[in-house]
Amino acid sequence: MWDAHAHLVGTGDAASGIFVNPKMQSLLNPGEYARRLFFLNAGCVHEAPASVDLAYVERMHNLLEGMRPGAKLVLFAFERAHGDDGRPDMARTGLWVPDAWAREVARAHPRYFEWAASIHPYRADCVEALEQAKRDGARAVKWLPAAMNIDPASARCDRFYAAAARLDLPLVSHAGLERALLGTDVQAYGNPLRLRRALDAGVRVVVAHCASMGFDRDLDRGPNGPWVESFELFARLMDEPRYRGRLFGDLSAMTQVNRAGPALARVIERSDWHARLLNGSDYPLPGVMPIFSADYLVSLGLLAPGAAGILKQIRHHNPLLYDFVLKRTLRANGKALANQVFETRRFFAPQ
């Protein structure tokens, strides 16, 4: 069981190379400031001055020790925003977690961690960076297009897609509305339909959160097509026969109060999708208290009332275990998520 969606967070205090935009550290920007504190608090490192980076890793290590042997986190690097010229744009970068830090953390704790690179496709050296990441053991590549200024439908990505398909490096790309991080904030780049270019190039694509929040233009009906729920566009792609075995979705964040609802019920009910769904926690978010509510899932009929109390206790003990047990307990119209949704090593380490 490899948790398919986990974030490395820090402040750069351990020679990690992590960069946090100054706007996220100033009370003059209260929204961004609070968001940074939420992440650090969830990782139990808000009171670890001068050792945040290492304390965050140690916290993940401790949580995994409380899981069954074989459970791992796939830790995401996080690329800088880049301009259309392919150069880093630090002013519009909310967070940068270099590939080297994700790689070294995984190497230092191979029993607990795998890692995913994050490489901007507009970089002049994107192909070389992909090849190096593959040699260094990266299991995937992570994008957040809205924050990084990546248009997945642009011809600028073609070199990247050809290399990713050749190297069999899956692309994990956020889709739908995205408000997690400061960045370029081009929400249109999160349209699931913009990932057709990668799919048609032969890339295995994982749509993070199954695009379960927001609305996007129906580009299949033209550039000014009607606004449609992002999840419905994801579902359309999932139901296209040509993308079977190439298009996947991850369940990270789908149990949050701002996402749980019809989309979560649909992925539980669609047992024909389960072989193409990957469980991920979106760690450290399961530890952010305001955005998860077992009681809310009970009110939606997705969780039995008697389960809420013990789930709350598990969450205080171990948020990773909470995320796992919660998703194993969900029901929609009598259906549950299949075992294979959680048996994710098969996807990242195919035999």
N, C-alpha and C positions, 0 to 999 in steps of 0.2 A: 504494500500500500504506500504509494508515493503521493504525498500531497502535492497536487499539480500546480498550486498557485500560492506562493509564499514570498513575502517581501523582506529584503534587507533594509533596515533603517538605521540611521546613526547621525552623528554630527561631524565626523571626520577627525575625531580626537585620538584615533589610534593608527595614524598613518594609513588609513583605509582609502583615502582619496575621495571619500564621500563629500559632496558639496550640497549645502542647503541654502537656498536663496535667502538673502538677508531680509526680504519681505516676510518670510515665515518666522523670523526671529524678532520682529518689532511689533510692539503694541499699537503702532500707527496703522497696522494692517490686522485688525483683531480676528478676522475670519481665518486668515492664513496662520496666524500665531496660535489660535486655538486648535487648528487642524494638526499642527506639528506636535502640540502637547498631547493631543488625543493619541497619536501614533506612539509617542514615547511612553505615555502612561500605560497603554495597552501592552507594550513590550516590557513593562515593569522596570524601566530604566530612567524614569523622570527624576529619580533621586540618586543618580550615579554620576555626579560631576567628574569630568576629566576621564571617564572610563565608559562612556555611553556605548560606543561601538562594540567593545568586547563584552560588556554586560548584556547587551541585546542578544548576541550570539550565545552566551552562556545560558540565558533564559530559555531560548529555543532548545538548546541541548537538554536542559533539565526537563522541559515538557515532554520531549520525545522519549526520555528515559521512563516516563510514566505510561508509555504506549507499549503495545506488543512488539517484540523484536521483528525487524523488517520494515517498520514504519519509517519513512523518510520525508523530508521537506525538499522540494525543488525550489531553491532560492533564486530569485530574480535579480540580476543586475538591472540597472535602469539608465537608459541613454539620455544624453543631453538633448535639448531642443536644437535643431539646426535650421539655418536659413535655406532658402531655395538654392543658394550657391554651394550648399554642402558643407558649410563651416559652422562650428558650434556657436550657439547664441545663448550665452550664459545669462543675459539679462532676462530672457524668457524661459529659463530653466528653473523649475521649482526644486527638483532633486536630481542629483547625479550619483549613481552607485556604479563605479567602474566595474567592468568585466573582471579585472584582476582581483578585486576584493571578493566577489562572489566565488571565483575560482579557488582562491586561497582558503576561504572558509570551508568550502566543500572538501578540499584536499586535507585540511587539518582534522576534519571529523567525517571520514568517509562512511562510517556506520550510520550516520544520521542525515547527511545532506548530499544532494545532487545540486547542480547549478544550471541556470539558463543565462546565456549571454543577452545583451541588448545592443543592437547595432543599427545605426541609422542608415537607411538605404540610399540617402543622397550623398553619403560620404564617398570621396574619391576612392578610398581604400576599403569599401564595404565588402568586396569579394575576398580580399586578403584577410580581413578581420573575421569573416565567417569561417574561412579555412583554418585560421589559427584557433578559433573557438572550438571547432570540431576536434582538432588535434589535442586540445586541452581538456576535452571531456565534456563540453557543454551538451546538454540534452535537448535544448530548444533555444529559440530566440524570442525575446519579449518586446512588444511594442505597446505604447499608448498613443495612438496617432493624434488625438486632439491636443495633447500636451506637448508632443515632440515635433509637431509640424510635419507629419507624414501623411501624404495622400496615397492610400494603398492602390488607388486606381490609376496612378500616374505612371507614364512610361519611364520616369526616372527610377522606378523600382525594378525594372526588368532584369538588370544585371544581378541584383540581389536575389530575385526569385529564381533565376536560372541556377545560381550557385546553391541556394537553399534546397532546391529540388535534387540537384546532383549529390549534395552531401547528406540528404535525408535529415535535415534539421527542421523540425516542425516550427511553425510560427504561431506564437500565442499573442493574439491581438485583441485589445479591448474594443468593444463595439457598443453602440447605444450611447445614451447620455453619460458623460463622465465628469464628475466634480471632485475627484479625489485630490488632485494636485494643481498647483499653480503651473501655468505653461502657456502655450500659444493659444489654447482654447478655441481651436477650429473644430467645432462640434460636428460639422458635416463630414469630417474625415472618419468619424466613428460609424458611419453608415455601413451595416453589414454587407450591402450589395457592392460596396467598393472593394471587397475582398475577392470578388470574382476573378480579378486579374491574377492574383496569387494562385487561386485554385486551378484556373485554366493553364497556368504555367507548371502545374504538377506539384505544388507545395502542399504539404499537410498543414492545415490551418485549424487552430483551436480558437473559437470565439469566446473570449472571456465573459463570464457572467451570462452566457447565452443571450447577450444583448437585451437584458431583461428590464431596462429602464429607458424611457425617452421615446421620441418620435423622430423619424427620418423620412426624407423624400423617397417615394417609390421610383427609383431611377429606371426601373424596367419600363416605366411609362413616360420616360423622357426626363430631362434635367429639371423640369418644373412639375414633376408628377405630384400627386397628392401626398400629404403627410400621413404616414402609417406608423403604428407602433413598431419600434425597432425589433422587438421580439418576433413579430409576425414576419418581418423580412428575413430574420434568421431562420424561422421555421420554413419559409419558402425554399431557402437554399438547402436546408436539411432534407427536404422532400424531393429534391431534384436527383434522379437516379445517377447522373454523371458524377455527383460529388460524394457518393457513398465510398467510404474508405479514405476520403481525402478531407472532408469537413467534419469537425468535431466541436463540441461545446464543453466549457467547464462550469461547474456549479458554484464557484466561488461567489460569495456575497449574496446569493439568491435567497437566503433565509433572513436577510436584513429587513427591517420594517419598511424601508423605502423600496424594496424590490419584491418581497413576498406577496403572493396573490395569484392571479390567473396564470402568470408565466411559470411560477414554481409548480402549481398544480399540473400544468400541461406536461412539464418534463417528467414528472412522476408518472403520469398516466400513459405517456408515449413509450411504452415498453419496447417498441421497435427502434427507438433512438438509443436505448440504454447502452448498447455496445459502442456507441460513439460519444458517450458522456464521460467526463473525467471529474472525479471529486477533487476539490481544492478548497482550502479554508480562507484564502485571502489574508492569512496571518500578517500583521497582528490584529486585524479588525475584529475577530471574535472576542477580543479582550476589551473592545470599546463598548462600555456598558450601555450608552443610550441607544445604540443602533440595532440591538438584538432584543427580542422579546418572545419568550416561550408563550406567554399569555396571549400575545397577538396571534401567534400561529394556532393556538387553541381556538380563538375567536373565528379564524378562517376555516376551521374544520380540518386542518392539516395535521393536527396533533391532538392526541387524546388528553382530556383534562388531567387525568392522573399522572401524566408524564411530566408536566410542567415543573412540579416541585423538585423532583430529583434532578432534572436537567439544570435547574438553577444552581443546585449544590455542586454538580459536576463542573459547571462553568467557573465557579469560584475556585475550584481545585485545579482545573486544567482546561483552558479554553480550546486547545486542540482536541482533546478528548470530547469536550462538549460538542464541537462542530461535527465530529464523526458520529457520536451517539444520536445527536439531533437528526441528522440526515437519515440515519438508519431507522429512526422511529417515525418519520413522516409517512402519512398515508393520504391518498387522494382517490376517492371512489374505490376504496378497497385495494388499491395498488400501492406498492412500495418500490423504491429504487433497487434495482438488481445488484447482486454482489459485484458483478463485473464493473459497475460504475466506480467502485472503490479499489479495484485491482488494477491500478494504473501503471504499474511497472511495465506491463505488456506494451503500452503505447510508447514509452520513452526508451525502452531497451528491447526492441523487437528481436526475436530470435531468428 
